[in-house]
Amino acid sequence: MNALTLDSDILLAKFGFFVIILGAGRFGMRMWSCGLSLVSGKFKDVVIMAEEKVKNETLTSVKGFRVAAVRAGIKRSGKLDLGLIVADKPCATAAVFTTNKIASCTVDISRKHVANGKAQAVFVNAGNANACTGKQGEKDALAICQQVAEGLNIKADDVIVTSTGIIGVYMPMDKVKAGIDNALASLTDTAQMGSDLASAIMTTDLVAKEAFRQIKLGGKTVRVAGICKGSGMIAPNMATMLGYIVTDADVTSAVLKKVMKDVVGCTFNKVTVDNHVSTNDTAVIMASGAAGNTQIKKDTDPDYAKFRKAVWEVCDDLARKIAADGEGARCMISIYVKGAKTAADAHKALRAISDSPLVRCAFNGADPNWGRITSAVGYSGAEFEVNKLICKIAGTLVFKNGQPTKFDAAALSEKMKGKEWKVEVDLGAGKYDDFCYTCDLSKEYVAINADYHT
């Protein structure tokens, strides 16, 4: 606890003690209590005692990691655009990547580098995807890995390289090299730098996306923190994004790989903004082991389920934030389909609803146009009987037994003007279900993507 003694000329009558709360923000809250003595109209010996430290829920809250975020000049805006995540030592690492056959060379290189389940550093830049750039792009990505490795005195194979931005443009390597040098010199574990990194990876995102969980494993405090970027080019097949999760849990690479594969399937792969799979999708998780818990070696270990849940919660938070920040979006909608005859049928119905521009435009206008939803289910290819189909919008039953229900359309429209609500469809044909996170489709989305490259 630190203390400062101040001499104040400010006259505050009738107060012998008060509390000042300052510094409320994304890092939490700092509180000071002040003991005052009133002498001749002045407060003397004002002692300020720090009651609690600023709360850090960024990547740097996790033991064993430092980060950096700098302005390299890759983004035309001049904003933060290059970053590093560095572990104190090589650690268990797992990653999942885009399923697009036209993948960035950064994806191909990172796949190889993480194949042994170990890594120590992650490079990221925003503003240039380094995709469809041929041999030169690959040469540039390998040069990035080499420069980062030399700066950290580690192996180039222990560096994961990730990029996001415009496709088909060569990397401005002079700017990138200078940016890497700056980032290496800026590595720290401060909350501010952790937050800056979340901003540095943004492209058309309007808000930085961060998530955090703290749990106990065998009496040891374990933290899981994540950041991601994603706003457009989002499809439920690795949501088009870059995502970085770090934890100080002690887990094997095999366990981390299983957790990441399972969790991504029910979080990032459940997001859709425009049904367009990117060339650069990458989600990485690194575990420093610095928490000191008993190592989790297999999925039957006592702490496995608790650890998996924490990772899932972080990834689910991030996935929801991607949907809420969809390009031009006004609201985030969770779509749930249940009662399907097969898992495939549940997915077919879900995708028909979420991929429909007509449905999503109705969402934007807060229009309870259930006909667009039910007709999408009708052409989805899923098996069901119309007289068993049920549809709810924002908790209001709008369709049942093959016909509309009586509901207050104006009141429902008001509900749909909220920032978050859901659509529920029951096919009445079986026990299978599926869900996704999406957003409305607006004229702003068209404007953003019409002007993106030019």
C-alpha positions in Angstrom: 0.0 0.0 0.0 1.5 3.3 -1.1 0.8 6.7 0.6 1.2 10.3 -0.5 1.0 13.4 1.7 -0.5 16.5 0.1 -0.9 20.1 1.3 -4.2 21.3 0.0 -5.5 24.9 -0.1 -9.0 23.6 -0.9 -11.5 24.4 1.9 -14.0 21.6 2.4 -16.1 22.3 5.5 -17.7 19.7 7.7 -15.8 16.7 6.2 -13.3 14.8 8.2 -13.2 11.8 6.0 -14.1 11.0 2.4 -13.5 8.5 -0.4 -12.4 9.4 -3.9 -12.9 6.9 -6.7 -10.7 7.5 -9.7 -9.5 5.7 -12.7 -12.7 3.7 -13.6 -12.2 2.2 -17.0 -11.6 -1.0 -18.9 -8.9 -2.0 -16.3 -11.2 -1.8 -13.4 -11.3 0.8 -10.6 -8.8 2.4 -8.3 -9.9 3.6 -4.8 -8.3 5.9 -2.4 -9.4 6.9 1.1 -8.3 10.3 2.4 -7.8 11.2 6.0 -8.0 15.0 6.4 -7.1 17.6 9.1 -8.6 21.0 9.0 -6.1 23.7 10.1 -6.8 27.4 9.7 -9.2 26.9 6.7 -6.8 24.5 4.9 -6.5 20.8 4.8 -3.1 19.7 5.9 -1.5 16.3 5.8 -4.0 14.8 3.3 -2.9 11.2 3.3 -4.0 9.2 0.2 -3.9 5.4 0.7 -4.3 3.1 -2.3 -6.9 0.5 -1.2 -6.6 -1.7 -4.2 -4.6 -2.0 -7.4 -5.9 -1.4 -10.9 -7.6 -4.6 -12.0 -6.0 -6.1 -15.1 -8.1 -8.5 -17.2 -6.0 -8.2 -20.4 -3.6 -10.8 -21.8 -0.9 -9.4 -19.6 -2.8 -10.5 -16.4 -1.7 -14.0 -17.3 1.6 -15.1 -15.7 4.4 -15.8 -18.1 3.5 -13.5 -21.0 4.5 -10.0 -22.2 3.0 -8.1 -25.1 3.6 -5.1 -27.3 1.6 -3.0 -29.7 3.0 -0.3 -31.9 2.3 2.0 -34.9 4.2 0.7 -37.9 2.4 2.7 -40.5 0.7 -0.3 -42.1 -2.8 1.1 -41.5 -3.6 4.2 -43.5 -5.2 5.6 -40.4 -1.9 5.7 -38.6 -3.4 3.7 -35.7 -1.7 0.9 -33.8 -1.2 -2.0 -36.3 1.6 -4.4 -35.2 1.9 -6.5 -32.1 3.7 -9.3 -30.3 2.7 -11.8 -27.7 5.7 -13.4 -26.1 6.0 -16.2 -23.5 8.9 -16.4 -21.1 9.7 -19.8 -22.4 8.5 -22.2 -25.1 5.1 -23.4 -24.0 2.2 -25.7 -25.0 0.4 -24.2 -28.0 -2.5 -25.2 -30.2 -4.2 -23.4 -33.1 -7.0 -23.7 -35.6 -7.0 -22.1 -39.0 -9.2 -21.2 -42.0 -10.7 -23.9 -44.1 -10.5 -21.7 -47.2 -8.3 -23.3 -49.9 -6.9 -19.9 -50.8 -5.2 -19.3 -47.5 -2.6 -16.7 -46.6 1.0 -17.9 -46.5 1.0 -16.8 -42.8 -1.6 -19.6 -42.2 0.6 -22.2 -44.0 3.7 -21.2 -42.1 2.0 -21.1 -38.7 0.4 -24.5 -39.3 3.9 -25.9 -39.7 5.3 -24.0 -36.7 2.6 -25.1 -34.3 2.6 -28.7 -35.5 4.9 -29.8 -32.6 2.5 -28.3 -30.0 5.0 -25.7 -28.9 5.6 -22.0 -29.6 7.0 -18.9 -27.7 5.9 -15.9 -29.7 3.1 -14.6 -31.9 3.4 -11.8 -34.4 0.3 -10.0 -35.7 -0.2 -7.1 -38.0 -3.4 -5.4 -39.2 -3.9 -3.5 -42.4 -2.4 -6.1 -44.8 -3.4 -9.8 -45.0 -0.3 -11.0 -46.9 -2.7 -13.3 -48.8 -2.5 -14.2 -52.5 1.0 -12.6 -52.6 2.9 -15.7 -53.9 6.5 -16.5 -53.2 7.2 -12.9 -52.1 4.5 -13.1 -49.5 5.9 -16.3 -48.1 9.5 -14.8 -48.1 8.2 -11.8 -46.2 6.3 -14.0 -43.6 9.4 -16.1 -43.0 11.6 -13.0 -42.7 9.2 -11.7 -40.0 9.5 -15.0 -38.0 13.3 -14.8 -38.3 13.5 -11.2 -37.2 11.2 -11.8 -34.2 13.2 -15.0 -33.3 16.6 -13.2 -33.5 15.3 -10.3 -31.3 14.1 -12.8 -28.6 17.0 -15.3 -29.1 14.6 -18.1 -29.9 14.0 -20.4 -32.8 12.1 -19.1 -35.9 10.0 -22.2 -35.8 8.7 -21.1 -32.4 7.1 -18.0 -33.9 3.5 -17.9 -35.1 2.9 -15.3 -37.8 -0.6 -13.8 -38.4 -1.9 -11.0 -40.5 -5.2 -9.4 -41.4 -6.3 -6.7 -43.8 -6.4 -6.2 -47.5 -5.8 -9.2 -49.7 -3.3 -9.2 -52.6 -1.0 -6.4 -51.4 2.6 -7.0 -50.6 3.8 -6.4 -47.1 5.5 -3.0 -46.7 8.6 -4.7 -45.2 10.6 -1.6 -44.3 7.7 -0.5 -42.1 7.2 -4.0 -40.7 10.9 -4.5 -39.8 11.0 -1.1 -38.0 7.7 -2.0 -36.3 9.1 -5.3 -35.1 12.2 -3.6 -33.6 9.9 -1.1 -31.9 7.7 -3.9 -30.6 10.6 -5.9 -29.3 11.8 -2.9 -27.3 8.3 -2.2 -26.0 7.4 -5.7 -24.6 5.8 -5.4 -21.2 3.2 -6.9 -18.9 1.2 -3.7 -18.2 -2.6 -3.5 -18.5 -2.4 -0.6 -20.9 -0.2 -2.5 -23.3 -2.5 -5.5 -23.1 -5.4 -3.2 -24.0 -3.4 -1.6 -26.8 -2.8 -4.9 -28.4 -6.5 -5.6 -28.5 -6.9 -2.4 -30.5 -3.9 -2.9 -32.7 -5.4 -6.1 -34.3 -8.6 -4.3 -35.4 -9.5 -3.6 -39.0 -13.1 -2.6 -39.6 -13.9 -3.4 -36.0 -15.5 -0.6 -34.0 -14.6 -1.9 -30.6 -11.7 -3.9 -29.2 -12.7 -7.4 -28.0 -11.3 -8.9 -24.8 -12.4 -11.6 -22.4 -11.1 -12.9 -19.1 -11.8 -15.7 -16.6 -10.1 -16.6 -13.3 -10.5 -20.0 -11.7 -9.0 -22.3 -9.1 -7.3 -25.5 -10.1 -6.1 -27.6 -7.1 -5.9 -24.5 -5.0 -3.9 -22.5 -7.6 -5.2 -19.4 -9.3 -5.4 -19.9 -13.0 -6.2 -17.2 -15.5 -7.4 -17.4 -19.1 -7.5 -14.2 -21.2 -8.3 -13.6 -24.8 -8.5 -11.0 -27.5 -9.8 -11.2 -31.1 -10.7 -9.1 -34.1 -13.6 -9.7 -36.5 -16.4 -7.6 -37.9 -16.8 -8.6 -41.6 -16.0 -11.6 -43.7 -17.5 -13.7 -40.9 -18.8 -17.2 -41.6 -19.5 -20.2 -39.3 -16.5 -22.2 -40.5 -13.9 -20.7 -38.4 -15.4 -17.3 -38.0 -13.3 -15.0 -40.0 -11.1 -13.6 -37.3 -7.8 -13.6 -35.5 -8.0 -14.8 -32.0 -5.4 -15.1 -29.3 -6.0 -16.8 -25.9 -3.3 -17.2 -23.2 -3.5 -19.1 -19.9 -1.0 -19.8 -17.1 -2.5 -23.2 -16.6 -0.2 -26.2 -16.8 -1.6 -28.4 -19.5 0.0 -30.6 -22.1 -0.1 -29.7 -25.8 -2.4 -32.7 -26.5 -4.9 -31.5 -24.0 -4.7 -27.9 -25.2 -5.3 -29.1 -28.8 -8.4 -31.1 -27.8 -9.8 -28.2 -25.8 -9.2 -25.7 -28.6 -10.8 -28.0 -31.2 -13.9 -28.6 -29.1 -14.3 -25.0 -28.0 -13.9 -23.4 -31.4 -16.6 -25.7 -32.7 -19.2 -24.3 -30.4 -18.0 -20.6 -30.2 -16.1 -19.1 -33.1 -17.6 -21.5 -35.6 -21.0 -20.4 -34.5 -20.7 -16.8 -35.7 -21.9 -15.5 -39.0 -22.0 -11.9 -40.3 -21.9 -12.3 -44.1 -21.2 -16.1 -44.7 -17.8 -15.3 -46.3 -14.9 -17.4 -45.1 -11.6 -15.5 -45.0 -8.1 -16.4 -46.1 -6.4 -15.7 -42.8 -8.5 -17.2 -40.0 -6.4 -18.1 -37.0 -7.1 -18.8 -33.4 -4.2 -19.6 -31.1 -4.0 -20.7 -27.5 -0.8 -20.7 -25.4 -0.3 -22.1 -21.9 2.7 -20.9 -19.9 2.2 -23.3 -17.0 3.2 -20.6 -14.6 0.2 -21.0 -12.4 1.7 -24.0 -10.7 -1.3 -26.3 -10.8 -1.0 -30.0 -11.2 -0.5 -30.6 -14.9 -3.6 -31.6 -16.8 -2.5 -34.5 -19.0 -5.7 -36.0 -20.3 -9.4 -35.2 -20.5 -10.2 -37.5 -17.6 -8.1 -35.6 -15.1 -10.1 -33.9 -12.3 -9.4 -30.3 -13.4 -9.9 -30.9 -17.2 -13.6 -30.0 -17.2 -13.2 -26.8 -15.2 -10.3 -25.7 -17.4 -12.2 -26.4 -20.6 -15.2 -24.5 -19.3 -13.0 -21.4 -18.6 -11.6 -21.5 -22.1 -15.1 -22.0 -23.5 -16.4 -19.0 -21.6 -13.6 -16.8 -22.9 -14.1 -17.9 -26.5 -17.9 -17.6 -26.2 -17.6 -14.0 -24.9 -15.3 -13.2 -27.8 -17.6 -14.9 -30.4 -20.6 -12.9 -29.1 -18.6 -9.7 -29.3 -17.8 -10.4 -33.0 -21.4 -10.8 -33.8 -22.4 -7.7 -31.9 -19.7 -5.7 -33.8 -20.6 -7.0 -37.2 -20.0 -4.4 -39.9 -22.9 -1.9 -39.8 -24.7 -3.9 -37.2 -27.4 -2.5 -35.0 -28.1 -5.6 -32.9 -26.8 -9.1 -32.1 -29.2 -12.0 -32.6 -28.8 -15.6 -31.3 -30.7 -18.1 -33.5 -31.6 -21.4 -32.0 -33.1 -24.4 -33.9 -34.3 -27.4 -32.0 -36.4 -30.5 -32.6 -34.6 -31.6 -35.8 -34.7 -35.1 -37.0 -30.9 -35.1 -37.5 -28.0 -32.9 -36.6 -27.6 -32.2 -40.3 -31.2 -31.0 -40.5 -30.7 -28.7 -37.5 -27.7 -27.1 -39.3 -29.5 -26.8 -42.6 -32.4 -24.9 -41.0 -30.1 -22.7 -39.0 -28.0 -21.7 -42.0 -31.1 -21.0 -44.1 -32.3 -18.5 -41.5 -28.9 -16.9 -40.7 -27.8 -16.7 -44.3 -31.0 -15.1 -45.6 -30.5 -11.4 -46.6 -34.2 -10.9 -46.3 -34.3 -12.2 -42.8 -31.4 -10.1 -41.7 -32.8 -7.0 -43.3 -36.0 -7.5 -41.3 -33.8 -7.8 -38.2 -32.3 -4.4 -39.0 -35.7 -2.8 -39.4 -37.0 -4.4 -36.2 -39.7 -6.0 -38.4 -41.3 -9.1 -36.8 -41.6 -10.7 -40.3 -41.8 -14.3 -39.2 -42.8 -15.4 -42.8 -39.2 -14.8 -43.9 -37.9 -17.1 -41.1 -40.4 -19.9 -41.7 -40.0 -19.8 -45.5 -36.2 -20.0 -45.1 -36.7 -23.2 -43.0 -39.0 -24.5 -45.7 -36.4 -24.3 -48.4 -33.5 -25.5 -46.2 -33.9 -29.2 -47.0 -34.6 -30.1 -43.4 -37.4 -32.6 -42.7 -40.4 -31.3 -40.7 -44.1 -31.0 -40.8 -45.5 -27.5 -41.1 -48.2 -28.0 -38.5 -45.5 -28.9 -35.9 -43.3 -25.9 -36.7 -43.0 -23.3 -33.9 -41.3 -19.9 -34.2 -40.5 -17.3 -31.5 -39.0 -13.9 -32.0 -37.5 -12.0 -29.0 -39.4 -14.4 -26.7 -42.8 -13.8 -28.5 -44.6 -16.8 -30.1 -45.4 -15.7 -33.7 -46.1 -19.0 -35.5 -47.6 -22.3 -34.3 -49.6 -25.2 -35.8 -49.1 -24.0 -39.4 -50.4 -20.5 -38.8 -49.6 -17.1 -37.2 -50.4 -16.5 -33.5 -52.1 -13.4 -32.2 -49.3 -11.1 -30.9 -48.7 -7.3 -30.6 -46.5 -6.5 -33.6 -45.8 -3.0 -32.4 -44.7 -4.3 -28.9 -42.5 -7.0 -30.5 -40.9 -4.5 -32.8 -39.9 -2.4 -29.8 -38.3 -5.6 -28.3 -36.4 -6.1 -31.6 -34.9 -2.6 -31.3 -32.9 -3.8 -28.4 -29.2 -4.6 -28.7 -29.5 -8.3 -28.2 -32.4 -10.8 -28.6 -33.0 -14.3 -30.0 -35.0 -16.2 -32.6 -36.1 -19.7 -31.7 -37.4 -22.3 -34.1 -38.7 -25.8 -33.2 -39.0 -28.2 -36.1 -41.0 -30.7 -34.0 -39.3 -33.6 -35.8 -36.7 -35.0 -33.4 -34.1 -34.3 -30.7 -31.3 -32.5 -32.5 -30.5 -28.8 -32.2 -28.0 -26.1 -33.3 -27.4 -22.4 -32.8 -25.4 -19.4 -34.1 -24.7 -15.8 -33.3 -25.4 -13.2 -36.0 -26.5 -9.6 -36.5 -28.8 -7.6 -38.7 -27.9 -6.6 -42.3 -27.9 -2.8 -42.8 -27.2 -0.3 -45.5 -24.1 0.7 -43.6 -22.8 -2.8 -44.2 -23.1 -2.3 -47.9 -21.4 1.1 -47.7 -18.5 -0.3 -45.7 -17.8 -3.1 -48.1 -18.4 -1.1 -51.2 -15.7 1.3 -50.2 -13.3 -1.0 -48.3 -10.6 -1.4 -51.0 -11.0 1.8 -52.9 
